[in-house]
Amino acid sequence: MNTAAITPEAPPEKSFRDVWLITVGHALTHWYPATFYLILPLIGVELGLSYGQIGFIMTCQYIAGALSNVPGGMLVDTVGKKGLLMGLALMWVGVPYLLMGFAHSYLMLLICISMVGIGNNLWHPTAIPTLAQRYPEKKGLVLSLHGMGGNAGDAIAPLVIGALLVTFSWREIVVMNVIPGAIMAVLILASMGALRMGSRKKARAVPEESSQSLKEYGSGFKSLVRNRIMILLAVSSAFRSMTQTTLLTFLPVYLAHQMGYSPFWVGACLFTLQAAGFLAAPVAGHLSDKMGRRRIVMSSMGMTAVVLIFMVLAGQSNLFIFFIALLGFFLYAIRPVLQAWLLDATPKNMGGTSIGFLFGTQAVGSSIGPVLGGLIADTYGLMATFTFLAFTIVVANLFIFFVPVPERGRGAAAQ
């Protein structure tokens, strides 16, 4: 009896091929923003921008993301065709960075980065529910592998781009940078999307590519907006993203302006931050499947706040670099765990919308953080911004504390 129940959930022929394909695509959606964080100090110097203006650049990206995330999730849940949407998302991220290479005004820069915000946030409502539906018993693990792809893109890009900046200008680099995204978009389309539409013979592909009527979707959406767990997780994640985005905006600026690091060494420091997150993600995902999402999230957020305080105390010493790596381990470990927790608590046919809502609220937090961090840095100095970030991650943890504990036997992974 038991065997018959398990067989449909985990068919033997289901390999991890699609996991790795989607993970590499995810790496590229992070490669482009990671490149931009590294060249942002150079753009700031070239255009003569204040800290507040630098922060506002990232605010524009995340405002666009906040406005586009939920509609993107709706599109995924009603239309399907996830391979096509993932390929489109990759191209939409890469092309605006290419256009930046020809921008010479602050306004044009803001328009390009806003376009990035729209494309980058079409990826997650498509890719994350696809993986969760295909591997329901290993949700935390596969989403962590997907998260590792993001960490890999975030880690490798600063190292590679930092080395290239020794030879090339930032404008030349953003032009060259569009090539890997275009190649990966074609691979995803060929393997999962439009070029494979005629081969949807197998029944197991239907739930992953199926669409639903507007009436069915409307009914599901009404129950979704009343889901208290989703709301609390999304708000908590908004504060966590505020911490992360503000850190990524001003850490390179601090290393370049206050510690006098060259672009290569700034890239190396960002590599250590992301490499630590790369190592932490699968560990956190696997443990959350076994021990529960709540424990992993709360302990990681608590340690993030502690490490940020130690960074402030370390100042311009070599210990500051050590704490950067430690921070990456705890800050990035919980991203996929939060995503898995959210999908545990919401209906499968609303996965795109629930992830869109999560990333939409994250984008709100990410849009507020850099401009606030910039204003604090202009007024009190850059180190005060890092103190502010310790406060935002503590607030994120408080919202997790109030997430309802599910009934015994249902949603045990969340406890």
N, C-alpha and C positions, 0 to 999 in steps of 0.2 A: 504493500500500500504506500509506504513511504517513498519507495523508488519511483513509483508512477507519478507522485506529486512533484518530485524534484526534477525529473527528466525534461519537462517543457521549459522549466526556468533556466536550466543550464545545459543546452544541447552540446554534445561532445565535439561537434565540428566548429564550434564558435572559438575562433582564435583571437589573438590580441593584435592582428594585423591592422585593423581599423583604429585601434587605440594608438598605435605608434604613428600612423598616418596623421591622425587628428592632432596628436601631440606635437609633431614637427610643424604642422600648420600653426598651432598655438604659439610655438616658439617664435615664429616670424611675426605674429601680431604683437609680440613683446619686443622683438628685435628693433623695430622702428622707433617706438617711444624711448627705448633705452639709448638708442643713438642720439635722439633729440636731447635727452637730459644731459648728455656729454657735451654736445655742441652749444647748449643754451648759454653757458658763460661766454663763449666766443661771440655769439649773436648779441648778447647783452653789451659787450665791449664795443662791437662794431656799430651798433645803433645807439650807444650811449644811454642804456636803460637803467632805471633805478631798481632796487630789490622789489619794490611794489609792482613795477611794470613787468618784471620777469615773472613774478607770481601770477599776475593777471593773464599772461599767455596760457599757463596751464589751467587757469580758471575757465577760460573760454573753451578749451578742449572738453572739460568735464561738464560744463553747462550743456554743450551740444550732446554729449553722451547721455546726460540725465534726461534730456528731452526726447532722445531717440530710442532709449533702451526698451521701454514698455511697448511702443509701437513695433519695434523689432521682434519682441517676444510674441506679440499678437500675430505678426506675419508668419513666424515659424509655426505656431500652433494651428493656424487656419489653412496655410498653403502647403506645408511640408517641403519637399524638394531640398533637403538639408545640404546635400553635396553642392548644389548650385549656390545656395546662400553662403556656405562657407567659402567657396571660391570667390564669390563677389565681395565678401567681407575683406579677404586678403588684399584684393586689388584696391579696394576703397581705402585701405590703410596706407598702402605704399605710394599711390599716385600723389596725394597732397604733399607728402614729404618731398617728392620730386619737384613739385611746383615751388616749394620753399627755396629751392636753389636759385630761382629767378626772382625772388621777392627782395625788394630793397626798401620797403616801408614797413613800419610797425603794423599798420592796418592790414596789409596784405598777409603778413605773418599770422595775425589773429584769424583771418578768414581761412587760411590753409589749416591751421591747427584745429579749428572748429570742424572742418570737414573730416579730419582724422577721428575726432570724437564720435562722429556718426558711424563711420565704417568699423572702427575697432569694437564697438559695442553691438554690432550685428553678429559677431563671431560667437560670443558666449551663450546667448539664448539658443543658438543652434547646436553647438558642439557639446555642451555640458549635458543637456537632457538626452541627447543621442547616446552618449556613453553610459549614462545612468540607466537608461532603458535596456541597453544591450547586456549590461553586467549588473543586475540588481543586487546580487549577493556580495559583490566586491565593489560596491559603489564608492566607498571611501578610498580604496586603493586605486581604481582607475581614474577617479577625479584627481587624485594626488599625482599620478603619472602625467595626466594632462597639465596639472599645475607645474610639474617639473619642467615640462616643455616651456612654459612661460618663464620659469626661473632660468632655464638654459639660455633663452633668448636675451633675457635681462642681463645675464652674467657674461656671455661671450661677446655681445655687441660692444660694451664699453672697452673690452680688452682689444678687440680687432680694430674698432674705430679709433681708439686712442693711439694705436700704433700707426694707422693710416694718416692721422692728422699730422704726423711728423713730416709726411711727404706731400699730402694733398690738402687743399682748402676744404672747409666744411661744405661749401657749395658743390664742389666736385664730388664729395662723398655722398651727398643726398641724391645726386643723379645716378651714381653707380649702384646705390643701395636698393633701387626699385627692382633690380633683376631677380634676386632670389625669391621675392614675393610673387612675381609674375610666374616663375617656373613652378612654384608650389601650388599656386591657384590652378594651373593647368593639370597638375598631377591629381589634385583632389577632385576636380571635375571629371577627369578620366576614370578615376577609381570608384567614386561614390555618387557622382551627380548626374548631370544631363547626359553624358555619354554612356551611362549604364541604365538609363531609364527602361529600355526594352527588356532588360534581364531581371525584372522584378518578379520572377516566377515563384520564389519561395515564400511561404506563408509567414515566416518569421520576420520578413522585411516590412510587412504591411504596417504594424504598429509604429514603426520608426519613420515611415515616409507618408503615412496617411494624413489626410486633411479632415476637417470637421466643418459643419455648417455654422453660419453666424449665430443661429439660435442655440445650438449646442454649446458654442463657445461662450455666448452671453450668460448661459446658466452656470457654466463652470467659473466664469469670471466673478459672478456675484458671490459665490461661496469663497473664492480666493481672497477677495478684499476683506472678508470677515475673519480671516485666519490670523489669530493672535500670534502664533509662533512665527509665521512668515514676517509679520510687521516688526516684531522685536528683533529677530535675526537681521533683518534688513537695516534697521536703524543702528544696531550695534556695528554692523559691517560698514555703514557709512562713516562712523567715527574711526574705525580701524583704517579705512581707506584714506580718510583725512590725514591720519598719521603717516601712512605710507607715502602718499603723493607729495605731501609737504616735505618729508624727509628726502625724497628723490629729487625734488626741485632745488633744495638749498644745501644738501650735503655736497654736491659737486662744486657749488658756488663757494662754500666754506673751505673746502680743500684747495680750490684754486686761488681764492682771494686772501684767506687768512693764513693758510699753511704753506702757500707758495708752491703747490704741486703743479707739475707739467700735465698736459692733457693725458699723456700715457699713464702717469701714476694716479691721476684721478680715475681713469678707466680701470686700473688695477684694483683700486679701493672699492669701486662699485662691483667689480667682479667678485671680490671676497664677500660682499653683502649678499649677492645673488647666489653664489656657489653654496653658501651655508644654507640658504633657503632651498636650493636644489636637493641637498642631502636630507633636509628635515622633512620635506613634503611627503615622500612615500612612507616614512616612519610614522608620521602623524596620521596619515590616512589609514594605514593598516591598524594602528592602535585604536583609532576611532571606531573602526568596524568591530573590534574586539572589546574595548573598554567603555565605549560610549563617546559621543561627540562633545558633550558638555565638559567633561573633565579635561579633555585635550585643549579645547578652546580657552577655557578660563585660566588654566595653568600657563599656557603660552602667552596670553595677553598680559597676565600678571608679571611674567618674566620680561616681557617687552618694556613695560613701564620701568622696571628696576634697571635694565640695561641703559635706557635713555638717560636716567638720572646719573648713572656712572659715566656716561659720555660727557655730560655737562661738567662733572667734577674733574674728569681727566683733562679737559681743555685741549691745548695744542701739543700735548705729549704724545709719545708713541702708543700709549695705552688706548688713545682715542681710536686708532686703527684696529686694535684687537677687539674693542667693543663694537665696531662696525660689523665684523664677522659674526659676533655673538648675537647681535641684534637681528641680522638676517635669518639666523637659525630659528628664532622664535616668531618673528613678525610674519614670515612667509609660510610657515608650517600650517597655519590655520585657514588659509584661503580655501583650499579644496574641502576641508572639513566643514566649514560653514555652508559651502555649496551642497555637499552631501546631506547635511542636516536639513536644509531647506527642502530638498527633493524628497526626503523621508516624510516630510510633513505636508506635502501638497500633492494633488492628483497628477497622475502620469500625463494625462492629455492636456495639462496646463503647465507642463515643465518649462516650455519656452517663455511663457508669460511670467512665471514665478522667478526664473533666472533673470529675465529682463527687468523685473521689479527690483530684484536684489542689486543688479548692476546699475540700475537707474538711481537708487538711493545712494549707492556707493559713489556714483558720479556727482551727486549733490555734495556729499562730504568732500570729495576730491576737488570740487570747484571752489568750495569755501576755504579749504585749508591753505593752499599756496598764497592766496591774496592776503589772508590773515597773517600767515607766517612772514610774508614780505613786509607788511605794515609793522609787525612786531620787530623784525630785524632792522628796519629803517629807524625805529624809535629807540630800541633798547639794545641792539646788537644781535648778531646771528645766533649766539649761544642761547639767548632768551627764547628763540624759536624752538630749539630742542627741548627746553623745559616745558614749553607749551604742548609739545607732542607727547610728553609723558602724561600730561593731564588728559589729552584726548583719548589715549588708549585705556586709561582707567575708566573713563566714561563708557567706552565701548564694552568693557567687562561688566559694568553695572547692569547694562541692558540684558546681557546673557544670564545674569543671576535671576532675572524676573521671567525668563522663558519658562512656560509651564512644562512640568514633567509629564510625559505621556503615560496613559494607563499601562499597567503591567501586561506584557504580552504583545503590545503594539508599539512600534517605534522604539524598541529597546536600544537601538544604536544611538539615539539622541541623548540618553540619560548619562 
